[in-house]
């Protein structure tokens, strides 16, 4: 999962997304673009890219404006998710 975290972090950072975490835990945090709420960004990812995240607001007020991605997945699925985000997410 740590290799997945590194891959996700590198690729999503290149898209201009603000990406945090993944060094010591199997989670990546993405800052929602354009001041979207956690739930709005969650909906956008799901609808536009078919990638499931967890709205950061579920973790408390400090998580608002972020979503959390798990990196514990098959490498092929991680690559597929990254490809879909690159192709379909319009920040």
N, CA, C and O atoms as a printed pandas DataFrame, in Angstrom:
     atom_number atom_name residue_name chain_id  residue_number  x_coord  y_coord  z_coord
0              1         N          UNK        A               1    0.808   -1.203    0.000
1              2        CA          UNK        A               1    0.000    0.000    0.000
2              3         C          UNK        A               1    0.850    1.266    0.000
3              4         O          UNK        A               1    0.397    2.313   -0.462
4              5         N          UNK        A               2    2.063    1.182    0.508
5              6        CA          UNK        A               2    2.902    2.374    0.517
6              7         C          UNK        A               2    3.340    2.761   -0.897
7              8         O          UNK        A               2    3.464    3.947   -1.203
8              9         N          UNK        A               3    3.574    1.769   -1.758
9             10        CA          UNK        A               3    3.879    2.085   -3.156
10            11         C          UNK        A               3    2.669    2.712   -3.833
11            12         O          UNK        A               3    2.807    3.642   -4.627
12            13         N          UNK        A               4    1.472    2.196   -3.514
13            14        CA          UNK        A               4    0.245    2.799   -4.056
14            15         C          UNK        A               4    0.111    4.242   -3.599
15            16         O          UNK        A               4   -0.243    5.120   -4.386
16            17         N          UNK        A               5    0.395    4.484   -2.327
17            18        CA          UNK        A               5    0.298    5.847   -1.787
18            19         C          UNK        A               5    1.245    6.781   -2.534
19            20         O          UNK        A               5    0.869    7.895   -2.899
20            21         N          UNK        A               6    2.460    6.326   -2.755
21            22        CA          UNK        A               6    3.448    7.145   -3.476
22            23         C          UNK        A               6    2.983    7.433   -4.901
23            24         O          UNK        A               6    3.092    8.562   -5.380
24            25         N          UNK        A               7    2.468    6.414   -5.572
25            26        CA          UNK        A               7    1.982    6.568   -6.947
26            27         C          UNK        A               7    0.815    7.546   -7.009
27            28         O          UNK        A               7    0.786    8.430   -7.864
28            29         N          UNK        A               8   -0.134    7.389   -6.112
29            30        CA          UNK        A               8   -1.304    8.275   -6.081
30            31         C          UNK        A               8   -0.859    9.708   -5.816
31            32         O          UNK        A               8   -1.267   10.638   -6.512
32            33         N          UNK        A               9   -0.029    9.868   -4.815
33            34        CA          UNK        A               9    0.420   11.208   -4.425
34            35         C          UNK        A               9    1.152   11.907   -5.570
35            36         O          UNK        A               9    0.883   13.073   -5.858
36            37         N          UNK        A              10    2.067   11.207   -6.216
37            38        CA          UNK        A              10    2.827   11.798   -7.325
38            39         C          UNK        A              10    1.914   12.183   -8.485
39            40         O          UNK        A              10    2.013   13.288   -9.018
40            41         N          UNK        A              11    1.032   11.279   -8.873
41            42        CA          UNK        A              11    0.184   11.528  -10.030
42            43         C          UNK        A              11   -0.846   12.619   -9.787
43            44         O          UNK        A              11   -1.069   13.458  -10.660
44            45         N          UNK        A              12   -1.473   12.626   -8.628
45            46        CA          UNK        A              12   -2.491   13.632   -8.364
46            47         C          UNK        A              12   -1.879   15.002   -8.108
47            48         O          UNK        A              12   -2.500   16.023   -8.405
48            49         N          UNK        A              13   -0.670   15.036   -7.561
49            50        CA          UNK        A              13    0.039   16.308   -7.388
50            51         C          UNK        A              13    0.331   16.941   -8.744
51            52         O          UNK        A              13    0.243   18.159   -8.899
52            53         N          UNK        A              14    0.677   16.111   -9.724
53            54        CA          UNK        A              14    0.960   16.613  -11.074
54            55         C          UNK        A              14   -0.267   17.259  -11.711
55            56         O          UNK        A              14   -0.138   18.088  -12.612
56            57         N          UNK        A              15   -1.455   16.880  -11.247
57            58        CA          UNK        A              15   -2.696   17.464  -11.766
58            59         C          UNK        A              15   -3.006   18.809  -11.113
59            60         O          UNK        A              15   -3.965   19.484  -11.487
60            61         N          UNK        A              16   -2.191   19.187  -10.145
61            62        CA          UNK        A              16   -2.414   20.440   -9.451
62            63         C          UNK        A              16   -3.254   20.301   -8.193
63            64         O          UNK        A              16   -3.600   21.298   -7.560
64            65         N          UNK        A              17   -3.585   19.057   -7.827
65            66        CA          UNK        A              17   -4.335   18.846   -6.597
66            67         C          UNK        A              17   -3.388   18.913   -5.408
67            68         O          UNK        A              17   -2.234   18.492   -5.502
68            69         N          UNK        A              18   -3.869   19.434   -4.303
69            70        CA          UNK        A              18   -3.084   19.461   -3.070
70            71         C          UNK        A              18   -3.289   18.126   -2.378
71            72         O          UNK        A              18   -4.404   17.777   -1.990
72            73         N          UNK        A              19   -2.197   17.382   -2.227
73            74        CA          UNK        A              19   -2.235   16.009   -1.732
74            75         C          UNK        A              19   -1.380   15.908   -0.470
75            76         O          UNK        A              19   -0.253   16.401   -0.428
76            77         N          UNK        A              20   -1.934   15.262    0.557
77            78        CA          UNK        A              20   -1.253   15.114    1.833
78            79         C          UNK        A              20   -1.304   13.665    2.281
79            80         O          UNK        A              20   -2.182   12.906    1.868
80            81         N          UNK        A              21   -0.359   13.286    3.128
81            82        CA          UNK        A              21   -0.375   11.966    3.753
82            83         C          UNK        A              21    0.307   10.911    2.911
83            84         O          UNK        A              21    1.033   11.206    1.961
84            85         N          UNK        A              22    0.047    9.655    3.295
85            86        CA          UNK        A              22    0.580    8.521    2.562
86            87         C          UNK        A              22    1.978    8.093    2.965
87            88         O          UNK        A              22    2.484    7.096    2.449
88            89         N          UNK        A              23    2.617    8.818    3.872
89            90        CA          UNK        A              23    3.969    8.439    4.270
90            91         C          UNK        A              23    3.983    7.371    5.364
91            92         O          UNK        A              23    4.824    6.473    5.350
92            93         N          UNK        A              24    3.057    7.473    6.301
93            94        CA          UNK        A              24    3.076    6.577    7.459
94            95         C          UNK        A              24    1.759    5.831    7.662
95            96         O          UNK        A              24    1.596    5.097    8.637
96            97         N          UNK        A              25    0.841    6.022    6.755
97            98        CA          UNK        A              25   -0.469    5.372    6.875
98            99         C          UNK        A              25   -1.034    5.196    5.465
99           100         O          UNK        A              25   -0.644    5.910    4.542
100          101         N          UNK        A              26   -1.941    4.254    5.307
101          102        CA          UNK        A              26   -2.476    3.962    3.970
102          103         C          UNK        A              26   -3.591    4.909    3.522
103          104         O          UNK        A              26   -4.584    4.477    2.936
104          105         N          UNK        A              27   -3.419    6.190    3.800
105          106        CA          UNK        A              27   -4.441    7.161    3.420
106          107         C          UNK        A              27   -3.807    8.369    2.747
107          108         O          UNK        A              27   -2.726    8.824    3.122
108          109         N          UNK        A              28   -4.507    8.870    1.749
109          110        CA          UNK        A              28   -4.136   10.102    1.065
110          111         C          UNK        A              28   -5.280   11.085    1.277
111          112         O          UNK        A              28   -6.449   10.726    1.133
112          113         N          UNK        A              29   -4.947   12.304    1.615
113          114        CA          UNK        A              29   -5.938   13.363    1.772
114          115         C          UNK        A              29   -5.821   14.316    0.589
115          116         O          UNK        A              29   -4.728   14.768    0.249
116          117         N          UNK        A              30   -6.956   14.614   -0.032
117          118        CA          UNK        A              30   -6.997   15.559   -1.150
118          119         C          UNK        A              30   -7.765   16.806   -0.724
119          120         O          UNK        A              30   -8.863   16.714   -0.176
120          121         N          UNK        A              31   -7.181   17.957   -0.979
121          122        CA          UNK        A              31   -7.876   19.217   -0.730
122          123         C          UNK        A              31   -8.885   19.413   -1.852
123          124         O          UNK        A              31   -8.543   19.292   -3.028
124          125         N          UNK        A              32  -10.099   19.708   -1.497
125          126        CA          UNK        A              32  -11.138   19.936   -2.501
126          127         C          UNK        A              32  -10.836   21.209   -3.287
127          128         O          UNK        A              32  -10.537   22.248   -2.698
128          129         N          UNK        A              33  -10.914   21.131   -4.621
129          130        CA          UNK        A              33  -10.652   22.322   -5.433
130          131         C          UNK        A              33  -11.830   23.298   -5.391
131          132         O          UNK        A              33  -12.959   22.921   -5.079
132          133         N          UNK        A              34  -11.540   24.539   -5.706
133          134        CA          UNK        A              34  -12.558   25.585   -5.851
134          135         C          UNK        A              34  -13.471   25.715   -4.638
135          136         O          UNK        A              34  -14.664   25.986   -4.781
136          137         N          UNK        A              35  -12.922   25.525   -3.459
137          138        CA          UNK        A              35  -13.686   25.683   -2.222
138          139         C          UNK        A              35  -14.913   24.778   -2.136
139          140         O          UNK        A              35  -15.895   25.125   -1.478
140          141         N          UNK        A              36  -14.864   23.628   -2.791
141          142        CA          UNK        A              36  -15.943   22.664   -2.646
142          143         C          UNK        A              36  -15.943   22.124   -1.224
143          144         O          UNK        A              36  -14.891   22.050   -0.588
144          145         N          UNK        A              37  -17.113   21.746   -0.722
145          146        CA          UNK        A              37  -17.167   21.083    0.569
146          147         C          UNK        A              37  -16.682   19.649    0.399
147          148         O          UNK        A              37  -16.519   19.164   -0.720
148          149         N          UNK        A              38  -16.459   18.993    1.503
149          150        CA          UNK        A              38  -16.051   17.584    1.457
150          151         C          UNK        A              38  -17.069   16.745    0.700
151          152         O          UNK        A              38  -16.703   15.916   -0.133
152          153         N          UNK        A              39  -18.344   16.961    0.994
153          154        CA          UNK        A              39  -19.401   16.172    0.339
154          155         C          UNK        A              39  -19.529   16.517   -1.143
155          156         O          UNK        A              39  -19.783   15.632   -1.960
156          157         N          UNK        A              40  -19.357   17.783   -1.499
157          158        CA          UNK        A              40  -19.411   18.168   -2.915
158          159         C          UNK        A              40  -18.270   17.524   -3.693
159          160         O          UNK        A              40  -18.466   17.048   -4.812
160          161         N          UNK        A              41  -17.078   17.510   -3.099
161          162        CA          UNK        A              41  -15.935   16.892   -3.783
162          163         C          UNK        A              41  -16.115   15.374   -3.856
163          164         O          UNK        A              41  -15.808   14.761   -4.878
164          165         N          UNK        A              42  -16.607   14.772   -2.783
165          166        CA          UNK        A              42  -16.936   13.349   -2.794
166          167         C          UNK        A              42  -17.892   13.032   -3.944
167          168         O          UNK        A              42  -17.654   12.103   -4.715
168          169         N          UNK        A              43  -18.968   13.806   -4.056
169          170        CA          UNK        A              43  -19.955   13.596   -5.131
170          171         C          UNK        A              43  -19.324   13.761   -6.510
171          172         O          UNK        A              43  -19.602   12.981   -7.422
172          173         N          UNK        A              44  -18.477   14.771   -6.661
173          174        CA          UNK        A              44  -17.821   15.032   -7.948
174          175         C          UNK        A              44  -16.914   13.866   -8.335
175          176         O          UNK        A              44  -16.946   13.406   -9.476
176          177         N          UNK        A              45  -16.106   13.390   -7.390
177          178        CA          UNK        A              45  -15.233   12.249   -7.681
178          179         C          UNK        A              45  -16.043   11.025   -8.077
179          180         O          UNK        A              45  -15.722   10.342   -9.050
180          181         N          UNK        A              46  -17.093   10.755   -7.319
181          182        CA          UNK        A              46  -17.912    9.577   -7.594
182          183         C          UNK        A              46  -18.612    9.694   -8.946
183          184         O          UNK        A              46  -18.569    8.765   -9.753
184          185         N          UNK        A              47  -19.249   10.821   -9.189
185          186        CA          UNK        A              47  -20.014   11.007  -10.430
186          187         C          UNK        A              47  -19.113   11.095  -11.665
187          188         O          UNK        A              47  -19.377   10.452  -12.681
188          189         N          UNK        A              48  -18.058   11.887  -11.571
189          190        CA          UNK        A              48  -17.229   12.158  -12.743
190          191         C          UNK        A              48  -16.148   11.106  -12.997
191          192         O          UNK        A              48  -15.792   10.853  -14.148
192          193         N          UNK        A              49  -15.622   10.491  -11.930
193          194        CA          UNK        A              49  -14.482    9.590  -12.102
194          195         C          UNK        A              49  -14.756    8.162  -11.649
195          196         O          UNK        A              49  -13.963    7.259  -11.916
196          197         N          UNK        A              50  -15.873    7.957  -10.968
197          198        CA          UNK        A              50  -16.234    6.645  -10.415
198          199         C          UNK        A              50  -15.222    6.159   -9.381
199          200         O          UNK        A              50  -15.013    4.958   -9.212
200          201         N          UNK        A              51  -14.599    7.115   -8.694
201          202        CA          UNK        A              51  -13.663    6.816   -7.612
202          203         C          UNK        A              51  -14.358    7.151   -6.300
203          204         O          UNK        A              51  -14.929    8.229   -6.139
204          205         N          UNK        A              52  -14.300    6.212   -5.372
205          206        CA          UNK        A              52  -14.935    6.404   -4.070
206          207         C          UNK        A              52  -13.914    6.930   -3.070
207          208         O          UNK        A              52  -12.823    6.377   -2.924
208          209         N          UNK        A              53  -14.281    7.991   -2.395
209          210        CA          UNK        A              53  -13.457    8.583   -1.344
210          211         C          UNK        A              53  -14.323    8.696   -0.090
211          212         O          UNK        A              53  -15.505    8.351   -0.107
212          213         N          UNK        A              54  -13.735    9.173    0.974
213          214        CA          UNK        A              54  -14.481    9.437    2.198
214          215         C          UNK        A              54  -14.459   10.938    2.446
215          216         O          UNK        A              54  -13.381   11.530    2.510
216          217         N          UNK        A              55  -15.627   11.573    2.587
217          218        CA          UNK        A              55  -15.639   13.009    2.878
218          219         C          UNK        A              55  -14.909   13.299    4.185
219          220         O          UNK        A              55  -15.169   12.659    5.204
220          221         N          UNK        A              56  -14.016   14.243    4.151
221          222        CA          UNK        A              56  -13.227   14.571    5.327
222          223         C          UNK        A              56  -14.046   15.063    6.507
223          224         O          UNK        A              56  -13.637   14.903    7.656
224          225         N          UNK        A              57  -15.195   15.657    6.235
225          226        CA          UNK        A              57  -16.028   16.179    7.325
226          227         C          UNK        A              57  -16.511   15.065    8.252
227          228         O          UNK        A              57  -16.908   15.340    9.384
228          229         N          UNK        A              58  -16.486   13.822    7.797
229          230        CA          UNK        A              58  -16.863   12.708    8.665
230          231         C          UNK        A              58  -15.870   12.516    9.808
231          232         O          UNK        A              58  -16.176   11.849   10.796
232          233         N          UNK        A              59  -14.679   13.104    9.671
233          234        CA          UNK        A              59  -13.646   12.995   10.694
234          235         C          UNK        A              59  -13.612   14.217   11.605
235          236         O          UNK        A              59  -12.736   14.325   12.464
236          237         N          UNK        A              60  -14.539   15.122   11.428
237          238        CA          UNK        A              60  -14.612   16.323   12.249
238          239         C          UNK        A              60  -14.425   17.582   11.424
239          240         O          UNK        A              60  -14.186   17.527   10.218
240          241         N          UNK        A              61  -14.537   18.703   12.088
241          242        CA          UNK        A              61  -14.505   19.993   11.386
242          243         C          UNK        A              61  -13.173   20.252   10.679
243          244         O          UNK        A              61  -13.148   20.943    9.661
244          245         N          UNK        A              62  -12.070   19.714   11.197
245          246        CA          UNK        A              62  -10.771   19.921   10.555
246          247         C          UNK        A              62  -10.671   19.210    9.212
247          248         O          UNK        A              62   -9.827   19.558    8.387
248          249         N          UNK        A              63  -11.533   18.206    8.988
249          250        CA          UNK        A              63  -11.523   17.466    7.731
250          251         C          UNK        A              63  -12.361   18.093    6.638
251          252         O          UNK        A              63  -12.335   17.644    5.492
252          253         N          UNK        A              64  -13.111   19.139    6.990
253          254        CA          UNK        A              64  -13.946   19.802    5.993
254          255         C          UNK        A              64  -13.068   20.377    4.887
255          256         O          UNK        A              64  -12.020   20.968    5.146
256          257         N          UNK        A              65  -13.521   20.190    3.647
257          258        CA          UNK        A              65  -12.766   20.688    2.503
258          259         C          UNK        A              65  -11.767   19.684    1.962
259          260         O          UNK        A              65  -10.977   20.006    1.074
260          261         N          UNK        A              66  -11.795   18.465    2.495
261          262        CA          UNK        A              66  -10.896   17.394    2.061
262          263         C          UNK        A              66  -11.692   16.111    1.825
263          264         O          UNK        A              66  -12.807   15.956    2.321
264          265         N          UNK        A              67  -11.102   15.203    1.064
265          266        CA          UNK        A              67  -11.569   13.815    1.002
266          267         C          UNK        A              67  -10.371   12.925    1.290
267          268         O          UNK        A              67   -9.219   13.318    1.104
268          269         N          UNK        A              68  -10.674   11.714    1.751
269          270        CA          UNK        A              68   -9.609   10.759    2.063
270          271         C          UNK        A              68   -9.721    9.553    1.139
271          272         O          UNK        A              68  -10.799    8.987    0.962
272          273         N          UNK        A              69   -8.590    9.171    0.555
273          274        CA          UNK        A              69   -8.502    7.986   -0.289
274          275         C          UNK        A              69   -7.722    6.911    0.443
275          276         O          UNK        A              69   -6.726    7.204    1.104
276          277         N          UNK        A              70   -8.167    5.670    0.330
277          278        CA          UNK        A              70   -7.416    4.533    0.872
278          279         C          UNK        A              70   -6.446    4.053   -0.188
279          280         O          UNK        A              70   -6.766    4.052   -1.377
280          281         N          UNK        A              71   -5.269    3.647    0.238
281          282        CA          UNK        A              71   -4.271    3.157   -0.725
282          283         C          UNK        A              71   -4.142    1.642   -0.696
283          284         O          UNK        A              71   -3.336    1.068   -1.428
284          285         N          UNK        A              72   -4.938    0.994    0.154
285          286        CA          UNK        A              72   -4.911   -0.470    0.244
286          287         C          UNK        A              72   -5.824   -1.011   -0.852
287          288         O          UNK        A              72   -7.034   -1.146   -0.669
288          289         N          UNK        A              73   -5.219   -1.313   -1.985
289          290        CA          UNK        A              73   -5.963   -1.804   -3.142
290          291         C          UNK        A              73   -4.984   -2.498   -4.080
291          292         O          UNK        A              73   -3.768   -2.358   -3.947
292          293         N          UNK        A              74   -5.523   -3.230   -5.006
293          294        CA          UNK        A              74   -4.716   -3.859   -6.035
294          295         C          UNK        A              74   -4.082   -2.766   -6.897
295          296         O          UNK        A              74   -4.731   -1.774   -7.227
296          297         N          UNK        A              75   -2.819   -2.953   -7.255
297          298        CA          UNK        A              75   -2.090   -1.951   -8.042
298          299         C          UNK        A              75   -2.827   -1.597   -9.343
299          300         O          UNK        A              75   -2.833   -0.439   -9.759
300          301         N          UNK        A              76   -3.440   -2.590   -9.977
301          302        CA          UNK        A              76   -4.182   -2.333  -11.220
302          303         C          UNK        A              76   -5.366   -1.410  -10.979
303          304         O          UNK        A              76   -5.660   -0.539  -11.798
304          305         N          UNK        A              77   -6.044   -1.601   -9.853
305          306        CA          UNK        A              77   -7.180   -0.737   -9.536
306          307         C          UNK        A              77   -6.740    0.680   -9.219
307          308         O          UNK        A              77   -7.431    1.641   -9.557
308          309         N          UNK        A              78   -5.592    0.812   -8.573
309          310        CA          UNK        A              78   -5.047    2.137   -8.284
310          311         C          UNK        A              78   -4.723    2.856   -9.593
311          312         O          UNK        A              78   -5.054    4.031   -9.753
312          313         N          UNK        A              79   -4.085    2.163  -10.521
313          314        CA          UNK        A              79   -3.758    2.757  -11.824
314          315         C          UNK        A              79   -5.032    3.160  -12.577
315          316         O          UNK        A              79   -5.081    4.215  -13.210
316          317         N          UNK        A              80   -6.045    2.320  -12.501
317          318        CA          UNK        A              80   -7.323    2.608  -13.159
318          319         C          UNK        A              80   -7.967    3.863  -12.558
319          320         O          UNK        A              80   -8.491    4.704  -13.289
320          321         N          UNK        A              81   -7.927    3.986  -11.243
321          322        CA          UNK        A              81   -8.504    5.150  -10.576
322          323         C          UNK        A              81   -7.746    6.422  -10.956
323          324         O          UNK        A              81   -8.358    7.451  -11.242
324          325         N          UNK        A              82   -6.430    6.351  -10.959
325          326        CA          UNK        A              82   -5.623    7.512  -11.335
326          327         C          UNK        A              82   -5.937    7.930  -12.770
327          328         O          UNK        A              82   -6.108    9.115  -13.054
328          329         N          UNK        A              83   -6.010    6.967  -13.657
329          330        CA          UNK        A              83   -6.308    7.257  -15.055
330          331         C          UNK        A              83   -7.671    7.937  -15.190
331          332         O          UNK        A              83   -7.816    8.891  -15.954
332          333         N          UNK        A              84   -8.658    7.454  -14.459
333          334        CA          UNK        A              84   -9.993    8.042  -14.525
334          335         C          UNK        A              84  -10.009    9.461  -13.967
335          336         O          UNK        A              84  -10.673   10.339  -14.518
336          337         N          UNK        A              85   -9.285    9.687  -12.883
337          338        CA          UNK        A              85   -9.218   11.037  -12.323
338          339         C          UNK        A              85   -8.541   11.979  -13.307
339          340         O          UNK        A              85   -9.021   13.088  -13.538
340          341         N          UNK        A              86   -7.428   11.542  -13.887
341          342        CA          UNK        A              86   -6.723   12.377  -14.871
342          343         C          UNK        A              86   -7.622   12.737  -16.056
343          344         O          UNK        A              86   -7.617   13.873  -16.531
344          345         N          UNK        A              87   -8.381   11.767  -16.517
345          346        CA          UNK        A              87   -9.217   11.963  -17.704
346          347         C          UNK        A              87  -10.490   12.762  -17.400
347          348         O          UNK        A              87  -10.904   13.592  -18.209
348          349         N          UNK        A              88  -11.107   12.521  -16.252
349          350        CA          UNK        A              88  -12.456   13.004  -16.032
350          351         C          UNK        A              88  -12.636   14.108  -15.005
351          352         O          UNK        A              88  -13.674   14.771  -14.999
352          353         N          UNK        A              89  -11.649   14.327  -14.129
353          354        CA          UNK        A              89  -11.822   15.367  -13.113
354          355         C          UNK        A              89  -11.496   16.723  -13.715
355          356         O          UNK        A              89  -10.383   16.978  -14.175
356          357         N          UNK        A              90  -12.473   17.554  -13.697
357          358        CA          UNK        A              90  -12.298   18.915  -14.197
358          359         C          UNK        A              90  -12.352   19.876  -13.015
359          360         O          UNK        A              90  -13.427   20.324  -12.615
360          361         N          UNK        A              91  -11.160   20.194  -12.449
361          362        CA          UNK        A              91  -11.142   21.066  -11.242
362          363         C          UNK        A              91  -11.657   22.420  -11.545
363          364         O          UNK        A              91  -11.713   23.272  -10.658
